[in-house]
Amino acid sequence: MSIGLYLVSNHYFNEQRNPPSFYSLKELAELGYTSDFLKEHFKNWFFEIDTIDPNEKVFYLEREQPFSFELLRDTEPQTIANYTQKKYYYEIIINQPREFYADFIAYLTNYDCSYELWKIGEGKFDPDNLQVVDTWEVSEKWLAEIIGEETYLYPKMGSIW
């Protein structure tokens, strides 16, 4: 079972995305890689560059991730929509756990609205074991209480008012 971490609200939040890691030939060309360079670079590999669909994302570029977390709008919420009926749903992806708390708190201070943070087991609706952790102010301690170590035991919801 996978765990989902969500921010939900009736207020719109700006998405925060890191650049993609996988690219198509077409995207590599837009980034400045020439056809000759790619042919030379991959000449000893098990495939021919000319046989690859230019729109298929098959090339990995290791790039620095500028954000310690990503906030992606979920336009077709599944399990989370069973728990709460808000207008906007955002999945939170933690890329750099050590920096996440401070960066996420800094991001949230840009918004003066109510919202909820949810940690749920995807595909499993368990409202009887829901723990609610209310607060007036976001802190690392509060975030750690929601995200926590006991990942698989029960769903949690943190509410900011």
C-alpha atoms as an extended CHARMM CRD file, in Angstrom:
* protein
*
       161  EXT
         1         1  MET       CA              0.0000000000        0.0000000000        0.0000000000  PROA      1               0.0000000000
         2         2  SER       CA              1.3500000000        3.4330000000       -0.8660000000  PROA      2               0.0000000000
         3         3  ILE       CA              0.9740000000        6.4420000000        1.3690000000  PROA      3               0.0000000000
         4         4  GLY       CA             -0.3880000000        9.7060000000        0.0250000000  PROA      4               0.0000000000
         5         5  LEU       CA              0.4430000000       13.0990000000        1.4830000000  PROA      5               0.0000000000
         6         6  TYR       CA             -2.0130000000       15.8290000000        0.4720000000  PROA      6               0.0000000000
         7         7  LEU       CA             -2.7520000000       19.4840000000        0.9530000000  PROA      7               0.0000000000
         8         8  VAL       CA             -6.4510000000       20.2450000000        0.3870000000  PROA      8               0.0000000000
         9         9  SER       CA             -8.2740000000       23.5510000000        0.5200000000  PROA      9               0.0000000000
        10        10  ASN       CA            -11.0120000000       25.6600000000       -0.9750000000  PROA      10              0.0000000000
        11        11  HSD       CA             -8.2530000000       28.1000000000       -1.8540000000  PROA      11              0.0000000000
        12        12  TYR       CA             -5.9870000000       27.7090000000       -4.9090000000  PROA      12              0.0000000000
        13        13  PHE       CA             -2.2730000000       27.0600000000       -4.2470000000  PROA      13              0.0000000000
        14        14  ASN       CA              0.4780000000       27.4700000000       -6.8260000000  PROA      14              0.0000000000
        15        15  GLU       CA              1.9840000000       24.2010000000       -7.9620000000  PROA      15              0.0000000000
        16        16  GLN       CA              5.6610000000       23.6380000000       -7.3380000000  PROA      16              0.0000000000
        17        17  ARG       CA              7.3730000000       21.2140000000       -9.7220000000  PROA      17              0.0000000000
        18        18  ASN       CA             10.9530000000       20.1590000000      -10.2470000000  PROA      18              0.0000000000
        19        19  PRO       CA             12.1430000000       19.7850000000      -13.8190000000  PROA      19              0.0000000000
        20        20  PRO       CA             11.4880000000       16.3410000000      -15.2890000000  PROA      20              0.0000000000
        21        21  SER       CA             14.1780000000       13.6700000000      -15.2590000000  PROA      21              0.0000000000
        22        22  PHE       CA             13.1000000000       11.8180000000      -18.3980000000  PROA      22              0.0000000000
        23        23  TYR       CA             13.2000000000       13.4580000000      -21.8150000000  PROA      23              0.0000000000
        24        24  SER       CA             12.3130000000       12.6590000000      -25.3930000000  PROA      24              0.0000000000
        25        25  LEU       CA             14.6460000000       13.3130000000      -28.3310000000  PROA      25              0.0000000000
        26        26  LYS       CA             12.4800000000       16.2900000000      -29.1930000000  PROA      26              0.0000000000
        27        27  GLU       CA             12.8930000000       17.7310000000      -25.6670000000  PROA      27              0.0000000000
        28        28  LEU       CA             16.6470000000       17.0880000000      -25.7070000000  PROA      28              0.0000000000
        29        29  ALA       CA             16.8610000000       19.0650000000      -28.9480000000  PROA      29              0.0000000000
        30        30  GLU       CA             14.9610000000       21.9290000000      -27.2640000000  PROA      30              0.0000000000
        31        31  LEU       CA             17.5440000000       21.8220000000      -24.4540000000  PROA      31              0.0000000000
        32        32  GLY       CA             20.3420000000       22.2550000000      -27.0230000000  PROA      32              0.0000000000
        33        33  TYR       CA             21.5390000000       18.6900000000      -27.6470000000  PROA      33              0.0000000000
        34        34  THR       CA             22.2380000000       18.2270000000      -31.3610000000  PROA      34              0.0000000000
        35        35  SER       CA             21.4340000000       15.0850000000      -33.3220000000  PROA      35              0.0000000000
        36        36  ASP       CA             25.1400000000       14.6190000000      -34.1060000000  PROA      36              0.0000000000
        37        37  PHE       CA             26.0860000000       14.8930000000      -30.4360000000  PROA      37              0.0000000000
        38        38  LEU       CA             23.4590000000       12.2980000000      -29.4120000000  PROA      38              0.0000000000
        39        39  LYS       CA             24.4730000000        9.8910000000      -32.1970000000  PROA      39              0.0000000000
        40        40  GLU       CA             28.1120000000       10.1500000000      -31.1480000000  PROA      40              0.0000000000
        41        41  HSD       CA             27.2920000000        9.8120000000      -27.4470000000  PROA      41              0.0000000000
        42        42  PHE       CA             25.1540000000        6.6920000000      -27.9290000000  PROA      42              0.0000000000
        43        43  LYS       CA             27.1270000000        5.0430000000      -30.7570000000  PROA      43              0.0000000000
        44        44  ASN       CA             28.2730000000        2.1070000000      -28.5920000000  PROA      44              0.0000000000
        45        45  TRP       CA             24.9040000000        1.4350000000      -27.0090000000  PROA      45              0.0000000000
        46        46  PHE       CA             22.4670000000       -1.3420000000      -27.9120000000  PROA      46              0.0000000000
        47        47  PHE       CA             20.1190000000        0.8850000000      -29.9240000000  PROA      47              0.0000000000
        48        48  GLU       CA             20.1900000000        3.2710000000      -32.8500000000  PROA      48              0.0000000000
        49        49  ILE       CA             19.0770000000        6.8510000000      -32.1690000000  PROA      49              0.0000000000
        50        50  ASP       CA             17.2340000000        6.9670000000      -35.5160000000  PROA      50              0.0000000000
        51        51  THR       CA             14.9070000000        4.1360000000      -34.4370000000  PROA      51              0.0000000000
        52        52  ILE       CA             13.5800000000        5.9090000000      -31.3300000000  PROA      52              0.0000000000
        53        53  ASP       CA             10.2540000000        7.7350000000      -31.3930000000  PROA      53              0.0000000000
        54        54  PRO       CA             11.2070000000       11.4310000000      -30.9960000000  PROA      54              0.0000000000
        55        55  ASN       CA              8.2770000000       11.9940000000      -28.5830000000  PROA      55              0.0000000000
        56        56  GLU       CA              8.9320000000        9.0150000000      -26.2960000000  PROA      56              0.0000000000
        57        57  LYS       CA             10.5460000000        9.9400000000      -22.9730000000  PROA      57              0.0000000000
        58        58  VAL       CA             13.3900000000        7.4300000000      -22.7490000000  PROA      58              0.0000000000
        59        59  PHE       CA             16.4440000000        9.5430000000      -21.9080000000  PROA      59              0.0000000000
        60        60  TYR       CA             17.3290000000       10.2810000000      -18.2990000000  PROA      60              0.0000000000
        61        61  LEU       CA             19.1740000000       13.4610000000      -17.3440000000  PROA      61              0.0000000000
        62        62  GLU       CA             20.3160000000       13.7890000000      -13.7830000000  PROA      62              0.0000000000
        63        63  ARG       CA             19.5310000000       17.3410000000      -12.8180000000  PROA      63              0.0000000000
        64        64  GLU       CA             19.6260000000       19.2040000000       -9.5790000000  PROA      64              0.0000000000
        65        65  GLN       CA             16.2160000000       19.4690000000       -7.9660000000  PROA      65              0.0000000000
        66        66  PRO       CA             15.6780000000       23.0660000000       -6.8370000000  PROA      66              0.0000000000
        67        67  PHE       CA             12.7000000000       22.2110000000       -4.6060000000  PROA      67              0.0000000000
        68        68  SER       CA             12.8300000000       19.9970000000       -1.5330000000  PROA      68              0.0000000000
        69        69  PHE       CA              9.1880000000       19.1360000000       -2.1900000000  PROA      69              0.0000000000
        70        70  GLU       CA              6.7620000000       19.2440000000       -5.0650000000  PROA      70              0.0000000000
        71        71  LEU       CA              3.1260000000       20.2830000000       -4.8550000000  PROA      71              0.0000000000
        72        72  LEU       CA              1.1330000000       18.8210000000       -7.7270000000  PROA      72              0.0000000000
        73        73  ARG       CA             -2.5390000000       19.5570000000       -8.3140000000  PROA      73              0.0000000000
        74        74  ASP       CA             -4.6200000000       16.3830000000       -8.3560000000  PROA      74              0.0000000000
        75        75  THR       CA             -7.5220000000       16.9310000000      -10.7510000000  PROA      75              0.0000000000
        76        76  GLU       CA             -8.9060000000       13.4110000000      -10.3270000000  PROA      76              0.0000000000
        77        77  PRO       CA             -8.5880000000       12.7090000000       -6.5970000000  PROA      77              0.0000000000
        78        78  GLN       CA             -9.2950000000        9.1370000000       -5.6000000000  PROA      78              0.0000000000
        79        79  THR       CA             -9.0400000000        8.0630000000       -1.9600000000  PROA      79              0.0000000000
        80        80  ILE       CA             -8.4950000000       11.5590000000       -0.5580000000  PROA      80              0.0000000000
        81        81  ALA       CA            -11.8680000000       12.6850000000       -1.9740000000  PROA      81              0.0000000000
        82        82  ASN       CA            -13.5340000000       10.1160000000        0.3100000000  PROA      82              0.0000000000
        83        83  TYR       CA            -12.1510000000       11.8930000000        3.3780000000  PROA      83              0.0000000000
        84        84  THR       CA            -12.7810000000       15.5590000000        2.5580000000  PROA      84              0.0000000000
        85        85  GLN       CA            -14.7930000000       17.5940000000        0.0850000000  PROA      85              0.0000000000
        86        86  LYS       CA            -12.6540000000       20.5940000000       -0.7820000000  PROA      86              0.0000000000
        87        87  LYS       CA            -12.2980000000       22.3870000000       -4.0960000000  PROA      87              0.0000000000
        88        88  TYR       CA             -8.5370000000       21.8470000000       -4.6010000000  PROA      88              0.0000000000
        89        89  TYR       CA             -6.4180000000       18.7530000000       -3.9420000000  PROA      89              0.0000000000
        90        90  TYR       CA             -2.6080000000       18.7500000000       -4.1200000000  PROA      90              0.0000000000
        91        91  GLU       CA             -0.2660000000       15.8210000000       -3.7490000000  PROA      91              0.0000000000
        92        92  ILE       CA              2.9050000000       16.5720000000       -1.7770000000  PROA      92              0.0000000000
        93        93  ILE       CA              6.0690000000       14.7790000000       -2.8630000000  PROA      93              0.0000000000
        94        94  ILE       CA              9.0490000000       15.0700000000       -0.5280000000  PROA      94              0.0000000000
        95        95  ASN       CA             12.3370000000       15.0720000000       -2.4660000000  PROA      95              0.0000000000
        96        96  GLN       CA             14.7670000000       16.2190000000        0.2270000000  PROA      96              0.0000000000
        97        97  PRO       CA             13.5180000000       15.2310000000        3.7030000000  PROA      97              0.0000000000
        98        98  ARG       CA             16.0670000000       17.2860000000        5.6480000000  PROA      98              0.0000000000
        99        99  GLU       CA             15.0640000000       20.5310000000        3.9800000000  PROA      99              0.0000000000
       100       100  PHE       CA             11.3720000000       19.7030000000        3.5780000000  PROA      100             0.0000000000
       101       101  TYR       CA              9.9650000000       21.0280000000        6.8660000000  PROA      101             0.0000000000
       102       102  ALA       CA             11.5520000000       24.4990000000        6.6920000000  PROA      102             0.0000000000
       103       103  ASP       CA             10.8670000000       24.8680000000        2.9590000000  PROA      103             0.0000000000
       104       104  PHE       CA              7.2590000000       23.6930000000        3.2460000000  PROA      104             0.0000000000
       105       105  ILE       CA              6.5740000000       26.0290000000        6.1750000000  PROA      105             0.0000000000
       106       106  ALA       CA              8.0780000000       28.9330000000        4.1870000000  PROA      106             0.0000000000
       107       107  TYR       CA              5.8490000000       28.0160000000        1.2280000000  PROA      107             0.0000000000
       108       108  LEU       CA              2.7070000000       27.8420000000        3.3870000000  PROA      108             0.0000000000
       109       109  THR       CA              3.3490000000       31.2500000000        4.9790000000  PROA      109             0.0000000000
       110       110  ASN       CA              2.5510000000       32.7740000000        1.5670000000  PROA      110             0.0000000000
       111       111  TYR       CA             -1.0910000000       31.7840000000        2.0470000000  PROA      111             0.0000000000
       112       112  ASP       CA             -3.5210000000       33.2450000000        4.5410000000  PROA      112             0.0000000000
       113       113  CYS       CA             -6.3050000000       30.6980000000        4.2960000000  PROA      113             0.0000000000
       114       114  SER       CA             -7.4930000000       27.4970000000        5.8980000000  PROA      114             0.0000000000
       115       115  TYR       CA             -6.2480000000       24.1810000000        4.5570000000  PROA      115             0.0000000000
       116       116  GLU       CA             -5.8270000000       20.5870000000        5.5710000000  PROA      116             0.0000000000
       117       117  LEU       CA             -2.8220000000       18.2810000000        5.3740000000  PROA      117             0.0000000000
       118       118  TRP       CA             -3.6320000000       14.6030000000        5.0010000000  PROA      118             0.0000000000
       119       119  LYS       CA             -1.5690000000       11.4440000000        5.2130000000  PROA      119             0.0000000000
       120       120  ILE       CA             -3.5740000000        8.4710000000        3.9970000000  PROA      120             0.0000000000
       121       121  GLY       CA             -3.1530000000        4.9430000000        2.7100000000  PROA      121             0.0000000000
       122       122  GLU       CA             -4.0140000000        5.0590000000       -0.9810000000  PROA      122             0.0000000000
       123       123  GLY       CA             -6.8860000000        2.8020000000       -1.9510000000  PROA      123             0.0000000000
       124       124  LYS       CA             -7.9400000000        2.3060000000        1.6650000000  PROA      124             0.0000000000
       125       125  PHE       CA            -10.7270000000        4.3420000000        3.2850000000  PROA      125             0.0000000000
       126       126  ASP       CA            -10.4030000000        4.1190000000        7.0760000000  PROA      126             0.0000000000
       127       127  PRO       CA            -12.4170000000        6.9750000000        8.6840000000  PROA      127             0.0000000000
       128       128  ASP       CA            -12.9040000000        5.1450000000       11.9980000000  PROA      128             0.0000000000
       129       129  ASN       CA             -9.1950000000        5.4020000000       12.8250000000  PROA      129             0.0000000000
       130       130  LEU       CA             -8.7080000000        8.9930000000       11.6640000000  PROA      130             0.0000000000
       131       131  GLN       CA             -6.5660000000       11.1930000000       13.8960000000  PROA      131             0.0000000000
       132       132  VAL       CA             -7.0800000000       14.9550000000       13.6640000000  PROA      132             0.0000000000
       133       133  VAL       CA             -4.2900000000       17.3310000000       14.6980000000  PROA      133             0.0000000000
       134       134  ASP       CA             -5.5690000000       20.9470000000       14.7500000000  PROA      134             0.0000000000
       135       135  THR       CA             -3.3590000000       23.9990000000       15.1070000000  PROA      135             0.0000000000
       136       136  TRP       CA             -3.3560000000       27.7360000000       14.5000000000  PROA      136             0.0000000000
       137       137  GLU       CA              0.2450000000       27.8700000000       13.3450000000  PROA      137             0.0000000000
       138       138  VAL       CA              2.3610000000       25.5920000000       11.2020000000  PROA      138             0.0000000000
       139       139  SER       CA              5.5310000000       24.2950000000       12.8640000000  PROA      139             0.0000000000
       140       140  GLU       CA              8.0530000000       21.5410000000       12.2550000000  PROA      140             0.0000000000
       141       141  LYS       CA              6.7060000000       19.7100000000       15.2940000000  PROA      141             0.0000000000
       142       142  TRP       CA              3.1480000000       19.8450000000       13.9270000000  PROA      142             0.0000000000
       143       143  LEU       CA              4.2560000000       18.6450000000       10.4720000000  PROA      143             0.0000000000
       144       144  ALA       CA              6.2920000000       15.8360000000       12.0200000000  PROA      144             0.0000000000
       145       145  GLU       CA              3.2540000000       14.7790000000       14.0230000000  PROA      145             0.0000000000
       146       146  ILE       CA              1.2350000000       14.3900000000       10.8210000000  PROA      146             0.0000000000
       147       147  ILE       CA              3.9270000000       12.8620000000        8.6320000000  PROA      147             0.0000000000
       148       148  GLY       CA              5.4240000000       10.8960000000       11.5390000000  PROA      148             0.0000000000
       149       149  GLU       CA              7.0320000000        7.5080000000       11.8110000000  PROA      149             0.0000000000
       150       150  GLU       CA              3.9360000000        5.3340000000       12.1950000000  PROA      150             0.0000000000
       151       151  THR       CA              3.1980000000        5.5290000000        8.5100000000  PROA      151             0.0000000000
       152       152  TYR       CA              0.9250000000        2.5330000000        8.0740000000  PROA      152             0.0000000000
       153       153  LEU       CA             -1.1070000000        2.5920000000       11.2840000000  PROA      153             0.0000000000
       154       154  TYR       CA             -3.8530000000        5.1260000000       10.5820000000  PROA      154             0.0000000000
       155       155  PRO       CA             -4.8260000000        8.1100000000        8.4470000000  PROA      155             0.0000000000
       156       156  LYS       CA             -4.1120000000       11.5800000000        9.8140000000  PROA      156             0.0000000000
       157       157  MET       CA             -5.4240000000       15.0280000000        9.0540000000  PROA      157             0.0000000000
       158       158  GLY       CA             -3.9370000000       18.3150000000       10.1680000000  PROA      158             0.0000000000
       159       159  SER       CA             -6.1430000000       21.3540000000        9.9040000000  PROA      159             0.0000000000
       160       160  ILE       CA             -5.0530000000       24.9950000000        9.8200000000  PROA      160             0.0000000000
       161       161  TRP       CA             -7.7290000000       27.5560000000       10.6130000000  PROA      161             0.0000000000
